[in-house]
Amino acid sequence: MTSPTTDLPRDPPDDIPAGEKPTGEAHPLHRRLKSFVKRGGRTTEGQARAYEQFGPQFLLPYSAAPLDFDAAFGRKAPTILEIGFGMGEATAHIAALMPEKNFLCCEVHEPGVGALLKRIGEQNLQNIRICAHDAVDVLDHMLLPATLAGVHVFFPDPWHKTRHNKRRLIQSPFVRKLAEHLAPGGYLHCATDWQPYAEQMLEVLSQEPLLRNTAEAYAPKPVYRPLTKFENRGLKLGHGVWDVVFERA
């Protein structure tokens, strides 16, 4: 899964390899949880230059060892994990809006990583670090429990087809993993433009005993989350967007 803040990936073709098809046995989510669906795309010259110029400072290599936030960011500050940032538009906006916070961002889409590195250089953002690796591995091996001030999961792949719904990222095993990594008072913010997925998000997060809802049901859009071009286009067409914000109890 990537969680783009621009165009969402299309549904996968029906002829998914046999090993990836849902079966009556344990679902792939429970056999090998992943936070992404790998997408294609070409890295532009500008993105490639950003890799060379800014990668050494802002890219964190994956390592199966606990990450020292203070050393990685060069300061002590609350750290927010973003899972799947697409082309980095919202990420850069939020990081600029909250210079007092650190943002650890996971994305496997190479053009997206390059695009965010380019934005970092253009906007002189110092509070972002990128790990171009599966967020599940990062959570399991690089992040200690109860250390995150927040988690952002914006517009994850909705897997529109009913038979693919179990491939959605926001399900109980993953939500429990996220909740365990939140410090007391830390928050989990999910957003989607697909109403059935919004309903699933609300249901799954409501069932997690480590979390409590910050609203009656869906939350008002937090001021820090920008309206992207994709979202603006959808709203003009009458599409809804739902935010779900829960806190660690």
N, C-alpha and C positions, 0 to 999 in steps of 0.2 A: 504494500500500500504506500502510495505517496499521498500526501494530503495537500493537493494544490490549492492555492488561493486564486487561481485563474480557472482554466478549463478542467473539468473533471474527466478522468479517463473513461472511455466507453466500456460498456459491458464486454466481457471476454467472449470469444466465439464459443459456439456450442461444442466444438470438437476439442475441448480441453484435454490434455494428456490424461490417460487413465489414472495415473498416480495422483492427479490433482482434483479429480471429480469427487463430489460428495458421495458418500456411500452410507450404508446402514451401520457401518462400524464407527469407531471413534473418528470424529471429524478432524481434518487437517489442523484446525485451530488448536485442538488439544494434543495432537501428535507433535507438531512443531509450529508453535505460535510465531508468526511473523508480523511485522508492523507495516508491510508494504506490498505492493504489486509492482514489479519492475516495469518501467515504461521505456519506450525508445525516445529518440530525440538526438539532435546534433548539437554539440557544443560550438558556440560561435567563437570567432577570433577574439572578441572582447572578453568573453568568459574564460577562454584559455589564458589570456594575458593576466586576468585576475587570479587564476590558479597560481601562476608563476609568481606574481607580485605579492599577493596577500595570503596565499595558502600556507606558507611557512609559519606565519604568525597566528592565523585564525582557524586552521584545520587541526583538529585533535585526532591522532591516530587511535583506532580502537585497540584496547588492551584489556585482557581478562584480569584486571587488577583495579582496586578502588581508585577513583579519580580524586585528586586533591583539588577542590574547587579554587582555593586561595592561590595555589601555584598556577593553575590553568588560566585564571583570569587576572592574575597579578594583584589581587585585592580580596578583601573579605566582604561579601555582599550576598543577599538572598539570590538563590539560583532557580530559574524557571526552565523546565524542559519543554521544548517544542518538538512534536513528532510529526514529521512530514510537512515541510514548509513550501512545497511547490517551487515557485520561482522567487520566493523570498520577499515579495512586496509587503505583505502584512508584517512579516518578521522585522524587517528594517524599520517600518513605521513604529511598531510597538517598542523596539529597542531604543529608538530615538526619543520616544515619549517617556520612557522610564530609564534614564541613564543610571539610576541608583540600583538597578537590578542586573544580574547576570543572566544571559540567555544561552543555554546549551541546546543546540538545534541538530536534530537527526534527520537526514535525508539521503537516499541512495541514488536519486536521479542526478546524474552528473551535470547536465545543463542547468538544473536548478541550483546546485551547489555553486557552480560558476557564476550564475546570476546573482546569488546572494553575496558572494565574495566581491563582485563588481559593485554592488550597492554599498557594501561596507567601506570600500575605498572611496567611492564618490561622496558618501555622507560622513566619512571619518568616524565610523562607529567603533567603539572600543570594547563594548560589553557583550559581544557575540563570539561564541566559539562553535564550530561546526564539526560534528562527527559523522562522516559519510558512511554510516553503517546501520544495520538493523537496530532499531530502538529497543527491541526485546533483549538482544544480547547486551546492549548498553545498560539497561535496567538490571539485568541479572548479574553482570560481572563488573561494571564500572561504578555503579551508584549504590551507596549504602542505604539501608532503610531509614525513613524519617529524616531525609536530608533536603528535600525539595520544597521550595516555597510555593511552587505552582507547576501545573502541567497544562499545555495547550494542545488540543487536537482539533484542528480546524478543517472542515470539509473533507473528511476521509472518504475513501471510495465507498459509495453507497451500495454497490452490488444490487442493482435494481431487480434482477430476476429473482423470483421467490426461491427457486432451487439453489440460489447462490447466497441467500441471506446469512447462512451460517459462516460465511467467509468474512463478514464484517468484523472490523477490529474491535469495536466497542461491545464486548461480551464479558460475562462475569469473570472468567479467569484473568483476563487482561486488566479489567477494572480493579480487581483485588491487588494485582501487582502494582498498579499505579498508586492505589490508596496506601499501600504499605510503604511506598517511597516518599509520601508526603509527610512533612513535619506537621505537628499539631497546628491547626489553623491554616494550613496550606490548602490550595484550591485546585480543582480539576475543572477546566473549561472546555467543553466540546461544542462545536457548531456544525450545522448541516443545513442544506437547502432541500433535503428530501424528507418529507413529512413522516413516512413510515419509519425511516431511520431515526428521526428525532424522537418518535414515540418509543422506539427500542432503547435509545440512549437514556431517556427519562426513566423507563422501567428498570433497566439494568442498574443504573446508578442508585436508584431509590432502594434497590434490594441489597446494596452493599452496606453492611453494618458499620464500617469504618467511616462512612461518608454521611453528610447531611445536606439537604438541599438549602440553597440560599434564597430560594423563591418559593412561591406557592406551587408552581409547576415549572414552566419555562421562564428563564430569566430575561430581563430587558438586556439589549445588547450592551455589554460593558463599553465604556467610552474609549478604552484603549484599542478595541478591535476595529480596524478601519473597514469601510465599505470598499471592496475591490471592484475593478471594472466588471468582472464576471458577476459579482453579486448585484451591482447596480443594474446590469442588463437584465438579470432575472427578476429583480423587483419591478422594473418597468413593464415586464411581461406578466406581472401578477403572481410571480413565484414567491413563496414565503422563505424565510430563513429563521431557524430556531437556535437559540443559545441555551445550553444547560450548564449551570455552574453549581458545583457541590464543594463543600469544605470537609477537610479531615476533622473528624469529631475529637 
